Amino acid sequence: MAGFSRTLASSSLVLTSLVLFSISFCEARDILVGGKTDSWKIPSSQSDSLNQWAEKTRFQVGDSLVWKYDATRDSVLQVTKEAYLSCNTSSPVAEYRDGNTKVKLNKSGPFYFISGTKGSCEKGQKLIVVVMSSRRRYTGISPAPAPMEFDGPAVAPTSSAASFKASLVLALGGLLAWVLF
């Protein structure tokens, strides 16, 4: 009977881990720009640039960027690529002046932001964020690949993080089924 209780306890642990693992890949995050509250400023050096920080951070569709700044002295402008490159503040896509700005990243691709304070963008107070494609919820069923018509040798599919996660979830599910039965 003690063996059964231990098996049941370990099964519960595996199931709980599986659920938490699955949930962690589906949650959107609020990401503080620069990782600290005083990051929206003219950088003191190239290595202090927000773009250096953004290159090391993975952004997903559904995440939100959060800026903390003095609303009496600055603002955040979401702009086009052209306006970003030229530091043009005249026609922003969106303008935020509240000091506690939150912008939802609702699609994959680049997002461009510059300071609304005259001259700050030219001094480096700007940010490009590249958003990865949408998270996919794992349903347990993988669709069959579409048939391909072309001349040439067959190419083996490459591994990706998504397929790795799906394989891990399936393996954990199989382990759970084996432990329970």
Summary of the structure (lengths in Angstrom):
residues: 181
radius of gyration: 23.0
end to end distance: 15.2
largest distance: 74.7
contacts: 425
relative contact order: 0.17
helix: 34%
strand: 20%
